[in-house]
Amino acid sequence: AAAAKNPTNFEARVKQAVALMNRGELPQAQAAVDSALALRPDSGEAVFVDGQLAYLDKDYARAKSDFDAVANASALSPALRSQALAARASSLPSSSMTSCPTLPPLPRASPAACP
């Protein structure tokens, strides 16, 4: 609702992306995080959410790149950097994986549901 009322509200766009991702609406979540990144391309939180979406889309190279960017950004909070390090460590699935991978926690949200 807040994102629709004010399309330049960065926080609302990120929260909308997380909510949509948690509901499994990945294309809409990607559009929301893309609009957040257009407003603040250097936002660690938005880049992390973009990495989560890339992971769910099985775009592991982009996910790893996003997680690396967040993990290596010294200006970001240690908590977010730690989440990115954990996500980076799990961003490449093993070839023997037979069940849904566990995603690292999202910032200020519960972990995304397994698709």
Secondary structure as UniProt FT lines:
FT   HELIX           2..5
FT   TURN            7..8
FT   HELIX           10..22
FT   TURN            23..24
FT   HELIX           26..39
FT   TURN            41..42
FT   HELIX           44..56
FT   TURN            57..58
FT   HELIX           60..71
FT   TURN            74..75
FT   HELIX           78..89
FT   TURN            95..96
FT   TURN            107..108
//
